[in-house]
Amino acid sequence: MKIAVSNEVMRYSDKMTIDGGVPSRELMRRAGEGIFKSARDRWGAQSAVVCGGGNNGGDGYVLALYLKQSGVVPTLVLADRKFSSDGEFYFEKCKKEGIEHVDFTPDFDFSPFDSIADCIFGTGFRGEICGNEKLLIEKINDSGKFIVSADINSGIHGNGSFSGVCVRSNLTVAIGFYKFGHFLGLAKDHIKELACIDIGIKLFGDAAKLPEECDFGDVLTARLHNSHKGSYGYTAIIGGCLEYSGAIKLANLAASAMRCGCGVTKLACAKTIAPAVSVHLLESTLFVIDDVNGHMLFDDAAFSLLVKGTSAVSCGMGWGKSFENEKILIFLLQNYGGKLIIDADGLNTLSRLGDSVLCDIACQSVVLTPHPLEFSRISGYTMQEIFEDPVRCAKEYVSRFDKDVVLLLKGASTVVCDKNECYIVNRGCPGMATAGSGDVLSGILTGLLGYAAADAKSVACGAYIAGLAGEMAGEEYGNIPMIASDTVKYIPAAISALTKAAEKKEETDR
């Protein structure tokens, strides 16, 4: 399984590696060489190497030396005349080798070059880019050339935030380890291809895991012939109201077909919408809840009967706004002993109650699945804090609770954390930005957690299934006309891909 690190861990790992005996100048040389080799056949005859101050610019000077050795004609374009000590050493070597260097000016023309190396800002960049630097990045983006970004695209921060203008690369070459910022926020819209080079930096500190298809064999385990529906968990989905009856249909379609492996699914919905929902039920059963004006009423006996014998329950999808929802959620938190998934209006209900209700729960575990605004409401973090460092916010949030709380933070890539592990799930497609996609994910999680442990890895598996199924649907339908039920159609194919990849990995490891 691959990993990604924060800026802070990267800096500390770099320092400890240098303190351990690897000279910083040698690490810079390895970085420049690795960037060169990562795009060896794509530099063309002439390349502009655009360098800022600091070590990112130093990597560019080394790159220029390797380009010249290979027969490519490099030109150093200086965005800044500041140098780190190692960077200045390699800049002087470039001058001795006769490599042309010019200062960037507003009239600079990139048209003579076949490729451009972006070595302007490193992972520690913060703030907004303006003036000449903004113009420089715009010129790079408008050049139509093959663009390689060193470590991370200039304008993107290593922990996930970004400026109003960022380099759009054909290839980004991460140095040492992937960074969080390679996968979060705008990154996927600015990076066409991503590679990572090992330059001998040892990891010192925590890292997030980047799961691949082959990594979930211990979640999606092989099934015994001598088993039955009770072997894989009874589950319940609680949601829907008169205004939002469609959302629960989608969540139910994902789990009720038991595509994700649970044995039995019960759908609990308001009595008013039951006739409309029932026609969509296949293998699942319907549990009707009394309501007023299409919104569920809380009844202790009814909800006790609903969750009895279940191993996983999800709530909140299409709930709408009702004070009765608060009573239902409190009942589940204080009385239900299985795994509870809270989504959508369930999260809005939690924000009204306050997340202190998660400090003393009967549930085996609670899985929260917010998008950033919902996360801001329940956590108290500002949107700016979440925007700047979503992984840190997610990890800090789950650490608040003694009980097992798993957070799935939605975004271009999904961040999943519990107190022990953090995953970044880099799957999904733009076509999933449509009503009901979150409900499909909740259905997938409900079915999966019917039999799997409710830890970060199992929840990440659910996010991976949803993202991969969405990608498959996007390939068939295209991102513009795609709707959430298209993702449902591809859940079996996504699970099949994961299980086959895990089996192949197991055979290879033997």
C-alpha positions in Angstrom: 0.0 0.0 0.0 1.4 3.4 -1.0 1.5 6.3 1.5 1.2 10.1 1.6 2.6 12.5 4.2 2.0 16.0 5.4 4.4 18.9 4.9 5.4 18.7 8.5 6.3 14.9 8.4 8.1 15.5 5.1 10.3 18.2 6.5 11.1 16.3 9.6 11.9 13.1 7.6 14.1 15.2 5.3 15.9 16.7 8.4 16.4 13.3 10.1 17.7 11.7 6.9 20.3 14.5 6.6 21.2 14.2 10.3 21.6 10.5 9.7 24.4 11.1 7.3 22.9 11.8 3.8 24.1 15.3 2.7 21.3 17.7 1.7 23.2 18.5 -1.5 23.2 14.8 -2.5 19.4 14.6 -1.8 19.0 17.6 -4.2 21.0 15.9 -6.8 19.0 12.7 -6.6 15.8 14.7 -6.8 16.8 16.5 -10.0 18.0 13.3 -11.5 14.7 11.5 -10.6 12.7 14.3 -12.2 14.7 14.0 -15.3 14.3 10.3 -15.6 10.6 10.3 -14.9 10.0 12.1 -18.2 13.2 11.0 -20.0 11.7 10.6 -23.5 9.3 13.6 -23.3 11.5 16.6 -22.8 11.9 17.4 -26.5 14.8 19.3 -28.0 14.6 22.4 -25.8 13.3 22.8 -22.3 12.6 25.8 -20.1 13.4 25.1 -16.4 11.5 27.7 -14.4 13.1 28.1 -11.0 12.0 29.9 -7.8 13.9 30.5 -4.7 14.6 27.7 -2.2 15.2 24.0 -2.7 12.5 23.6 -5.3 14.5 25.9 -7.5 17.6 24.0 -6.6 16.0 20.8 -7.9 15.5 22.6 -11.2 19.2 23.6 -11.5 20.1 19.9 -11.1 17.5 18.9 -13.6 19.0 21.4 -16.1 22.4 19.7 -15.7 20.9 16.3 -16.5 19.0 17.7 -19.4 22.2 19.2 -20.9 24.0 15.9 -20.4 21.2 14.0 -22.3 21.4 16.4 -25.3 18.4 18.5 -24.5 19.0 22.3 -24.6 17.9 23.7 -21.2 17.2 27.4 -20.4 16.9 28.5 -16.8 14.1 31.0 -16.3 14.5 32.6 -12.9 11.4 33.6 -11.1 13.5 34.6 -8.1 17.1 35.5 -7.6 17.1 34.1 -4.0 19.0 30.8 -3.5 19.3 28.2 -0.9 22.9 27.2 -0.2 22.5 24.0 -2.1 20.6 25.6 -4.9 23.3 28.3 -5.3 25.9 25.5 -5.6 24.1 23.8 -8.5 23.2 27.2 -10.1 26.9 28.0 -10.3 27.5 24.6 -11.8 24.9 25.4 -14.5 26.7 28.6 -15.3 30.0 26.8 -15.6 28.3 24.3 -18.0 27.2 27.3 -20.1 23.5 26.8 -19.5 21.6 29.9 -20.4 19.8 31.7 -17.6 17.4 34.6 -17.9 15.1 36.4 -15.5 11.4 36.1 -16.1 9.8 39.3 -17.5 6.2 39.8 -18.5 7.1 39.6 -22.2 8.9 36.3 -21.8 7.9 33.8 -24.6 7.7 30.1 -24.0 6.9 29.2 -27.6 10.4 28.1 -28.6 10.4 25.3 -26.0 9.1 21.8 -26.2 8.7 21.3 -22.5 8.6 23.4 -19.3 9.8 22.3 -15.8 7.8 23.9 -13.0 10.3 24.4 -10.1 8.9 27.6 -8.7 7.2 26.8 -5.4 7.5 23.7 -3.2 5.0 22.0 -1.0 5.3 24.7 1.7 3.7 27.3 -0.5 0.9 29.3 1.2 -1.3 32.3 0.3 -2.2 33.8 -3.0 0.0 34.2 -6.0 0.0 37.7 -7.5 2.1 40.0 -9.7 4.8 38.6 -12.0 4.5 35.1 -10.4 0.8 34.9 -11.2 1.5 36.0 -14.8 4.4 33.4 -15.0 2.0 30.6 -14.0 -0.6 31.8 -16.4 1.9 31.8 -19.3 3.0 28.3 -18.4 -0.6 27.1 -18.4 -1.3 28.8 -21.7 1.8 27.6 -23.4 0.5 24.3 -24.7 3.8 22.7 -23.9 4.6 19.4 -22.0 4.7 20.6 -18.4 6.5 18.8 -15.5 6.0 20.0 -11.9 8.8 19.2 -9.4 7.4 17.7 -6.2 4.0 19.5 -6.4 2.4 21.9 -8.8 3.3 25.5 -7.9 0.3 27.1 -6.2 -0.8 23.9 -4.5 0.1 23.4 -0.8 1.4 20.1 0.3 -1.4 19.6 2.9 -4.2 20.4 0.5 -4.9 24.1 0.1 -4.2 26.0 -3.1 -3.9 29.5 -4.5 -6.3 31.1 -7.0 -3.8 30.1 -9.8 -1.9 26.8 -10.0 0.3 25.2 -12.6 -1.5 22.6 -14.7 1.0 19.8 -15.3 1.1 16.9 -17.7 3.3 15.1 -15.1 4.0 15.8 -11.4 7.0 14.1 -9.8 6.6 13.7 -6.1 9.9 13.6 -4.3 10.4 11.1 -1.5 6.7 10.5 -0.7 3.4 11.6 -2.1 1.9 14.6 -0.2 -1.7 15.0 0.9 -2.0 17.9 -1.6 -1.4 15.6 -4.6 -4.9 14.2 -4.0 -7.1 16.9 -2.3 -8.9 20.0 -3.5 -7.9 21.2 -7.0 -5.1 18.7 -7.4 -6.9 16.1 -9.6 -7.9 18.9 -11.9 -4.3 20.1 -12.2 -2.3 16.9 -12.4 -2.8 14.6 -15.4 -0.1 12.1 -14.4 1.5 11.6 -11.0 4.7 9.8 -10.2 6.8 9.4 -7.0 10.6 9.0 -6.8 12.6 7.5 -4.0 15.7 9.5 -3.2 16.6 7.8 0.0 14.5 9.8 2.5 13.4 7.6 5.4 9.9 8.2 7.0 9.8 9.7 10.4 6.2 10.2 11.5 2.7 9.3 10.6 1.5 8.8 7.0 -1.9 8.3 5.4 -2.4 5.2 3.4 -3.2 5.3 -0.3 -5.2 2.0 -0.9 -5.1 0.2 -4.3 -7.5 -2.4 -5.7 -5.4 -5.2 -4.2 -5.5 -4.0 -0.6 -8.9 -5.1 0.6 -8.6 -8.9 0.6 -9.0 -8.9 4.4 -12.2 -7.0 4.2 -13.8 -8.7 1.2 -13.0 -12.2 2.4 -13.9 -15.4 0.6 -17.2 -17.0 1.6 -17.9 -20.4 2.9 -20.2 -22.8 1.1 -21.6 -23.8 4.5 -23.1 -20.4 5.4 -26.4 -18.6 5.2 -27.8 -15.1 5.2 -27.4 -14.7 8.9 -23.7 -15.3 8.5 -23.2 -11.9 6.8 -25.3 -9.6 8.9 -28.8 -8.1 9.1 -28.8 -4.4 8.4 -31.3 -1.5 8.4 -31.5 1.7 6.5 -33.5 4.5 8.1 -34.4 7.5 6.1 -36.6 9.3 3.6 -39.4 11.8 4.0 -42.2 13.2 1.8 -39.8 15.8 0.2 -36.9 13.5 -0.2 -38.2 10.0 -0.9 -35.9 9.4 -3.8 -32.7 9.6 -1.8 -33.5 6.6 0.3 -34.5 4.6 -2.8 -30.9 5.0 -4.0 -29.3 4.1 -0.7 -31.6 1.1 -0.5 -30.9 0.0 -4.1 -27.2 -0.1 -3.2 -27.6 -2.2 -0.1 -30.9 -4.0 -0.6 -29.6 -6.0 -3.5 -27.0 -7.0 -1.0 -24.3 -6.3 -3.6 -21.9 -5.3 -0.9 -22.4 -8.6 0.9 -24.8 -8.3 3.9 -27.3 -11.0 4.4 -30.5 -9.1 4.8 -31.5 -5.4 4.5 -34.5 -3.7 6.0 -35.7 -0.3 4.7 -37.4 1.8 7.3 -39.3 4.8 5.9 -42.2 7.1 6.8 -45.6 5.5 6.3 -46.7 8.2 3.8 -44.0 7.4 1.3 -44.1 3.6 1.8 -46.3 2.9 -1.2 -44.0 4.8 -3.5 -40.9 3.2 -2.1 -42.1 -0.4 -2.0 -42.2 -0.8 -5.7 -38.5 -0.3 -5.8 -37.7 -3.0 -3.3 -36.3 -6.3 -4.5 -34.7 -8.6 -2.0 -35.1 -6.2 1.0 -38.0 -5.8 3.3 -40.0 -2.7 4.2 -40.4 -1.5 7.8 -43.0 1.3 8.0 -42.7 4.1 10.6 -45.7 6.2 11.6 -45.3 9.8 10.5 -46.8 13.3 10.5 -46.8 15.1 7.2 -44.4 12.6 5.7 -41.8 12.8 8.5 -41.1 9.9 10.9 -42.4 9.9 14.4 -40.2 8.5 17.1 -41.6 5.4 18.9 -39.3 3.5 21.3 -41.0 0.1 20.7 -41.0 0.5 16.9 -37.3 1.5 16.7 -36.3 -1.2 19.2 -37.9 -3.8 16.9 -36.4 -2.3 13.8 -32.8 -2.5 15.0 -33.1 -5.8 16.9 -30.7 -8.4 15.6 -29.0 -6.0 13.1 -25.2 -5.6 12.9 -25.2 -2.3 11.1 -27.7 0.6 10.7 -27.6 3.8 8.7 -29.7 6.8 9.1 -30.3 10.3 7.8 -30.5 9.9 4.1 -33.4 12.0 2.9 -34.6 12.6 6.4 -35.4 16.3 6.0 -35.8 18.6 9.0 -37.8 17.3 12.0 -37.3 17.5 15.8 -38.4 13.8 15.8 -35.1 13.0 14.0 -33.2 14.2 17.1 -35.2 11.7 19.3 -34.4 9.0 16.8 -30.7 9.7 16.7 -30.4 10.0 20.5 -32.2 6.6 20.8 -29.8 5.0 18.3 -26.7 6.4 20.0 -27.8 5.4 23.5 -29.4 2.1 22.8 -28.1 0.5 19.6 -25.2 -1.9 20.1 -24.1 -2.3 16.5 -22.4 -0.2 13.9 -24.2 3.1 13.2 -23.6 5.1 10.0 -24.8 8.7 10.1 -25.2 10.6 6.9 -26.9 13.7 5.3 -29.7 15.0 7.4 -28.5 12.7 10.2 -25.4 14.8 10.3 -27.4 18.0 10.4 -29.4 16.5 13.3 -26.1 15.7 15.0 -24.9 19.3 14.6 -28.1 20.5 16.4 -27.5 18.1 19.2 -23.8 18.8 19.5 -21.1 16.1 19.0 -20.8 15.7 22.8 -23.5 13.0 22.4 -20.8 10.9 20.8 -18.8 10.8 24.0 -21.1 8.3 25.7 -22.6 5.9 23.2 -23.9 2.3 23.2 -22.9 1.7 19.6 -20.0 -0.6 18.8 -18.8 2.2 16.5 -20.2 5.3 14.8 -19.3 6.2 11.2 -19.8 9.8 10.1 -19.9 10.7 6.4 -19.9 14.5 6.0 -19.0 16.7 3.1 -16.8 19.7 4.2 -19.8 22.0 5.1 -21.4 19.3 7.2 -18.1 18.5 8.8 -17.7 22.2 9.7 -21.2 22.1 11.4 -20.5 19.1 13.5 -16.8 19.8 14.4 -16.6 23.5 14.9 -13.7 23.8 12.4 -14.1 26.7 10.0 -14.4 25.9 6.3 -11.0 27.7 5.9 -9.4 25.3 8.4 -10.8 22.3 6.6 -9.9 23.7 3.2 -6.2 24.3 4.3 -5.6 20.9 6.0 -8.4 18.4 5.8 -6.4 15.4 7.0 -5.2 17.2 10.1 -8.8 18.3 10.9 -10.1 14.8 10.4 -7.5 13.1 12.6 -7.9 15.7 15.3 -11.6 15.3 15.3 -11.8 11.5 15.8 -9.2 11.8 18.6 -11.7 13.8 20.6 -13.7 10.7 21.4 -13.0 7.7 23.7 -15.5 5.6 21.8 -14.8 4.3 18.2 -15.7 7.1 15.8 -14.8 6.8 12.1 -14.9 9.9 9.9 -15.3 9.7 6.2 -14.7 13.3 4.8 -16.0 13.6 1.2 -14.2 15.5 -1.5 -12.3 15.1 -4.7 -10.5 12.3 -2.8 -12.0 10.8 0.3 -10.3 11.1 3.7 -11.1 8.3 6.1 -9.8 8.3 9.7 -10.2 6.5 13.0 -7.9 6.8 16.0 -5.5 4.4 14.6 -5.2 4.9 10.8 -5.9 7.4 8.1 -6.6 6.6 4.4 -6.9 8.8 1.3 -9.1 7.1 -1.3 -8.2 8.5 -4.6 -11.1 7.1 -6.7 -14.2 8.6 -8.2 -15.1 10.8 -11.2 -16.7 14.2 -11.9 -20.0 12.4 -12.9 -20.5 11.5 -9.2 -21.1 15.2 -8.4 -24.9 14.6 -8.7 -27.8 14.2 -6.3 -27.9 10.8 -4.6 -24.2 9.8 -4.8 -23.7 10.2 -1.1 -26.8 8.1 -0.5 -25.4 5.3 -2.7 -22.2 5.5 -0.6 -24.2 5.1 2.6 -25.9 2.1 1.2 -22.6 0.5 0.2 -21.3 1.2 3.8 -24.4 -0.3 5.3 -24.1 -3.5 3.3 -20.3 -3.8 3.9 -20.4 -3.1 7.6 -23.1 -5.7 8.1 -20.2 -8.2 8.3 -17.0 -6.2 8.2 -15.4 -4.3 11.1 -16.3 -0.7 11.3 -12.7 0.6 11.3 -11.0 3.0 8.9 -9.9 0.3 6.5 -13.4 -1.2 6.0 -14.9 2.3 5.6 -12.1 3.2 3.1 -13.0 -0.1 1.3 -16.6 1.2 1.0 -15.4 4.5 -0.4 -13.2 2.7 -2.8 -16.0 0.6 -4.1 -18.2 3.6 -4.6 -15.5 5.5 -6.4 -14.5 2.7 -8.6 -18.1 1.9 -9.5 -18.6 5.6 -10.3 -15.6 5.6 -12.6 -16.9 2.5 -14.4 -20.3 4.2 -14.8 -18.6 7.4 -16.0 -16.9 5.4 -18.8 -20.2 4.1 -20.0 -22.4 7.1 -19.6 -20.0 10.0 -19.6 -19.6 12.5 -16.7 -22.3 14.9 -17.8 -25.4 12.7 -18.2 -24.4 10.3 -15.3 -26.7 9.9 -12.4 -26.3 8.2 -9.0 -28.2 5.0 -9.9 -25.6 4.5 -12.7 -23.0 4.0 -9.9 -25.3 1.4 -8.3 -25.2 -0.6 -11.5 -21.5 -1.0 -11.3 -21.1 -2.0 -7.7 -20.8 -5.8 -8.5 -18.1 -5.1 -11.1 -16.2 -2.9 -8.7 -16.3 -5.5 -5.9 -15.2 -8.2 -8.4 -12.2 -6.1 -9.5 -11.2 -5.7 -5.8 -11.5 -9.3 -5.0 -9.6 -10.5 -8.1 -6.8 -8.0 -7.4 -6.5 -9.2 -3.8 -6.4 -12.8 -5.0 -3.7 -12.0 -7.5 -1.7 -10.2 -4.9 -2.0 -13.1 -2.5 -0.7 -15.5 -5.1 2.2 -13.2 -6.0 3.1 -12.9 -2.3 3.3 -16.6 -1.7 
